[in-house]
Amino acid sequence: MTSASEAATRRTRVPFAEAVRSRSLGNGARLFVLENRFNPTVSLSGSLHAGGLWAPAGRRLLASVTAGELSKGTERRTKLQIAEDLESRGASLSFSADASDPVGADIGGAALSRDVDVLLDALTEMLRLPVFPEEELEKEKKRLVGAIQQQQDLTSARAYEAATRRIYPAGHPFHRAPASERIARVEALRREDLSSFYQERYGAATLILAVVGDFEADRLLDGLERRLSAWGAGPSAEIPAPPAVSPSPGEETVPMPDKASADVAMVEPSTLARRDPDFLACSLANSALGQSSLTSRLGVRVRDVEGLTYGIHSSFSATHWPGPFVISLTVKPESRDAAVAAAREELGKFLESGLTEKELREEKSSRIGKFKVDLASNAGIAQAIDAAVYYGFGVGYLDEFPSLVSAITKEEADSAFAHRVDPEKFTVVSAGSF
Amino acid sequence: MTTHAPNSKSEIRNPKSVLGAFDFIEEKAGIREFRLKSNSLRLLLLENRVAPVATFAVVYHVGSRNEAVGHTGATHLLEHLMFKGTPEYNREKGTAIAAVLEALGARFNATTWFDRTNYYETVPSDALDAVVKLEASRMRGALLRDEDRAPEMTVVRNEFERGENSPFQVLYKQTFATAYREHPYHHPTIGWRSDIEGVTTERLKEFYDTFYHPNNATAMAIGDFGEEEALAMVERHFGALPVSPKPIPRVHTVEPPQEGERRFLVRRAGQVAWCALSWRTVQAVHADTHALAVLGNILGGGLTSRLYQALVEKSLGLSVTVVPWQFRDPGLFSVFAPVRPGVEPSAVESTIREGIAQVRDEGVTEAECEKARRQIEAEVIFDRDSTDQIAASLSEAIAVADWRWYADYPGAIRAVSREDVRRVVQSYFQDDTLTAGIFLPKDGASAGAAGEEEP
């Protein structure tokens, strides 16, 4: 039994800025660890600058394939040996480079705390000693071609991809080439392409690793340093500015037979990047407009009142580079025009009068509450630390976040959103059985 | 939303009065079971201090298993209407349920499945009382207005349509509709389209009044709170709700034995063929459940598993998903695999059947068995990293068995031997109990060239 006063003490937490132990290595790697002894597990989140932006235009997929192939064999062990060592302990480790963030490649991992060394050994080997076996790449190419075809069956993917082709020029990291072109590029991939992308982009200088869980912090930092300190620094962290985009808005329909539900993507290029000073204000405004199908303005109108959709969302995709602003919805084909008109009307009203005081208050408490809830697991904390450092805010951002959100005014949120979203610039693509 | 603090403190000063409202039933694996004396609501408490958050969930022991033709999908449609309000929480008052939860920063939702409907919220722990109050309000106070049903029906119909877009979902629905002929697992939880469209508000109300009662529900709180504090909240908000006026109806339909392989074929526009094989197995509380779970990992748990090696590594399938379904009534053991374009679906099917035959004829190795046991053991420990994950696992356990089944699960998995794994394959994986389904892209894209033209 816990008394109320004990409960109060318990909830007074040590700030993350103090609790997180960090170490920077001579080669530039930045390590962050946090002891959390409640459960015998360890979670790891990391990143380095090896995203699609760094691959040649027209061959952006090199980034994601290289990240994926890091786990396919090292100088010490085959893919199967590594997988056996991890899977036999219920541990997992993955590398990926998602097209939505052209700058970074992500690392994720988890293990029971008794297996933390097994996890870190595998991580180090994959990062430092990958061999990219020929036969594994050939297998992966076949799988990827199938996966691209499988994805062509999704109305959501087809609508979004077509929209990006109207907005971003070929070669731009956000331009999604037609499936046939992407398949041809996959088929043309050679082992040497992966090795040279790896040699150019993988290095300690941009590496961030955050590890949270049941371990002794100093011992873990020592272990990471021992494994990583001799790794070469590689490229520096300088990120080129994104090219200006000047799309001509339009409408398009992608016909797909036998689809009971259609997808609509309303897309425009945004200028909002994660580090912009108005990012939080803008994203708070967007939450009121379209973060939730149940409670946001678009959801209340198009789902709750009109019953036209199961899901409608709006979102920015802001990383180091500004990604697109997207309103997406699913709808039966006959109701598409009504749903798009309703969404446009709600957006217009929102741009005209902005957030209500009640919305502002509720979105703030929502954002702060969700932030706490997201920090409720080892994995959640590790990801938050990784992201805060990746975007240059530092670990203290986790402590400051609630007050940064609280301080946002209606004027800031309204003007940020109006500045970043132009209702005349949408390209509207529908995919389905029209 | 935070005015509960003084109340709960005054309750805490007098814990006996709170404890007096409950019967303490049992403790296992840190989970403590209570029962509200006034109305038989079951309550599970699990303190977990991982972070200053708590998850509250209510599981109703009603799912699509309790439906029949004419109102299939009613449980799920009702779950949607449960967000439309109560006298205290509604849009007109500016206190719509989802808006109140959003403002708390809650991670929340509700889901319906064969054996249960569950509602859950994860919130900063100082908002626990607010969500307990909200769930109590909609246990008996849901408005269920016809003017809300009409637009929500079309929302659910779009959810149904989205499902129809997915070859995997089409296959899984057809699998159950084929493997079960008499038992209500035959129809999908989302319902048949015409039932979704046709069910009346009166029928939904009847459903609500039949099944939504404290004595047909289990509530749980997991996370950062004191026991007395949580008991006080539950007593304060749920204590006055009455027991159901009539006993909760039981499902008595039993699926008879299957006497021969069943096959189906779905031909629809699409890019990739799929293969689905399912064998009739046992109910979750059956002693063989754990051996079937271990078998599931041996066949499909990761890159080193047998079917991943046989299908994906051999470039026959694009991926493979193995599901040892666990239900209140006898379930299925399913293998789903998208076929790599250019490969005949029959090659994937025969590879899966050979994989099963190998286990039947030669058994599995001790190393494979140990790996699978350790994977499942690790999953259970990872669950405890977050309160909502524990709540999700515990909810499923309650739906198909009871919470002790969850508490006993790791021990039962540990006890599974390689002989058990071979024995369950010999017992259940017969051709006569198999349902095999194929999804074929209508234009024969599966056997065609890899390239594809943009429209």
Interface residues (C-beta under 8 A of the other chain):
Chain A: M1 T2 S3 A4 E6 A7 R10 R11 R13 N36 F38 N39 P40 T41 S43 K79 L80 A83 E84 E87 S88 R89 G90 A91 A110 L112 K139 K142 R143 V145 G146 A147 Q149 Q150 Q152 D153 L154 T155 P178 A179 S180 I183 A184 E187 V254 P255 M256 P257 D258 K259 A260 S261 S292 L294 T295 R303 D304 V305 E306 G307 L308 T309 Y310 G311 T330 V331 K332 K358 R361 E362 S365 S366 R367 I368 G369 K370 F371 K372 V373 L375 A376 S377 N378 A379 G380
Chain B: S8 K9 I12 P15 E47 N48 R49 V50 A51 P52 V53 F83 R91 G94 A96 A98 A99 E102 A103 L104 G105 A106 R107 T122 V123 P124 S125 D126 A127 A150 P151 E152 M153 T154 V155 V156 R157 N158 E159 F160 E161 R162 E164 N165 P167 D224 F225 G226 E227 E228 E229 R268 A269 G270 Q271 V272 G301 G302 L303 T304 V312 E313 S315 L318 P338 R340 P341 A367 E370 K371 R374 Q375 I376 E377 A378 E379 I381 F382 R384 D385 S386 T387 D388 Q389 K442 A445 A450 G451 E452 E453 E454 P455
